Every structure is written in C-alpha cells, then in structure tokens.
C-alpha cells in the first residue's frame, strides 16, 4: 500500500507546506536523512497559539502536535520527497509552550508520535524529546521538528 493510499484510508488530507518564517529551509537532506525544521501547528489554516497549563487544554495541545506532524509530512512533499521514500521516522523533537507547573509535555507530543505510527506503521516508531518552553515563535502552542531516514531514489 502506498503512503497516499494509507492517508486516504485514514481520511487525512495534508495541508499546504508552510513557508519559512525566518532564514532557513524547511527540509535539508544529507546522507540519506531528511532534517525537518520545527513545524508550527496550523489547524484549518489558522495557527494554534497559546500556552498549555494556561489557555490551551491538553486535548487541544495533542491536536496541535498532530497538526505539526501533518506539516512535517507536507514539508517532505513540498520538497518533492515522496512519502513512500520514508524508511523510518528516526526522531521527533516536540517543544510545548507551557506554564512552569504543566508536566504533560509527553502526552502533548503523542499527537505527532501517534500520527507517525498511524501513517508509517512500525517505521513510524521513533526516538523523541518532549520539552516544555516558555514561548514559541508567533505564540504557537507546539512546535515539532524531525529527522527522517529516506530510501534511495530509483
């Protein structure tokens, strides 16, 4: 089954790849690995902003992390990298805009992690960091970056 067929089966439509908000590229490929810059959560075209433990619920934080994961996939396609070339999701880094007493960053990050497993199966299981931070660019609730191993092009 192709990854597009899997996305269709899951009812997932990828968003349009977001343009960088500063001086960087969304995807850099080196030595068979795709390094994806931190992606922000766009839900229905709107940036999900706010702080976990304050004005963003855990459920909304999980949805924001999932939206970041969708943007990671969209950025691969935007860089003309077929999702069928994904050999393994190696690592995700989740940054959660949260209050000092919020301690469920790992639960928030599961939004992106579970998406990768749903889309890629066992190849979607990855190493991960989930970190609480006091602020993110543009006031985003969550930001997720990734390292993804790619199969050679044919």
N, C-alpha and C positions, 0 to 999 in steps of 0.2 A: 504494500500500500504506500502511495506517495504521501509526503507530509501534507500536501494540499488536500488530498482526499481525507486525511485524518482531521485536518482543520475543519473541513466541510462536515464531517461526521460529528464533530464536537460543536458545530454551529458557530465557529469562530471566523470572523472577518477581521483581518489585520488592519490597523489604522494606517494612514499615510505616514511615512517616515518623517519625523520632525526635523527641521533644520537646526543646526547647532546654534546655541545662544551665545557663543564666545569663539575664541580662536582655537579650534580643534576639529578633528574629523570624527564622525560618529563610529566608524569602523576602521581599524588598521589590521591588516593581515600580515603575519610574519611567521615563517617556519611552520606552516600548517595550522596555526592558531589564529583565530579572529578575536581581537581585543575590542570590546564594545565599550564606548564611553558611557558614563552614567546617563540613564534614560529617566525622564520625568513621566509622571502618570497623567495621561490625557484620557478622560472618560467622556464620551460623546462630544469630543472636540474641545473640552474645557479642561484646563489644568486643575488637578485635585490639590488644593492647598490646605494649610492648617497644621495643627500640632496634635499628635497622639497624646492622650492624657489630659488634653485641654478641650479643643473644639472638634476633634476628629475621633469617631468611635473606632474600636478595634475592627469591626466589620468593614467600615469604610477604609481603614488602613490596609486591610487584606486586599480589598478591591483595588486600591491604588497600587499596591505592589504587583498585582496581577496585570494591571494596565502597563506598568513599567516592563514586565515580561513580554507583553504583546508588542511594545515598542521595540524591544530588543530584536524580536523576530522580524518586525517591519524594517528595521535598520539593516539587517542582513540582506533582505530582499532589495532594499533601496541601494545597497552596494553591489547589486547584481550577483549575490551569492545565493544559490538555490538552497532552500531549507533541506532538500534531500542530500546535500553535501555534509550536513551536520553529523559528525561521527560520535561526538559526545559533548554534552554541556559539562565543562570542566569545573567552573567556579562561578558563583554569583556573589556579588557584594551588595548588601542591602543597607541603605542609610535611611533611618527613620527619624523624621523631625518629631522629637518627643520631649516631654517635660522630664525633669530630673527624677521624678518618682515613678515614671512609666517603665515597666520592666518586661513588656511582652513584645520586644522587637523581633524575636524569633518567630512568634505567631504571625506578625505582620508579614515578615519575609516569606512565610509559607505561601502567600498569594502568588509570588513569582515561581517559587520552587515547585509547587504542585502543578502549575501550568506547564513547566518544562517536562515533568514526568508524564502529564496527560498527552502532550504533543509527541514526545520522542520516546516514550516508554523507558526502559532501563537506561538508554543512552542519555536520558534527561536527568538522571540522578547525578548530583554534583557536590563538591565541597562548597562551603558557604561561610560568609561572615554576615552577621546582622548587628548593626551598630546604631545606638541612639546618638543623635546630634542635635544641637540647639537651634539650628537653622539650615535650610537648604536653598539653592538658587530659586528665585522667583516665588519663594514661600511654599514650595512644593512639600507635600506631606511625606513623600517617599522618593528615593532615587535608587536605581539598581544598575550596576554595571555587570559585565560578564566576560568570561574567557571561554571560547568555544573551539573545540578541535574540529577541523574540516577534513573530509576525504579529498584526495587529489581530484582535479578536474579531469574529465575524459574528453 
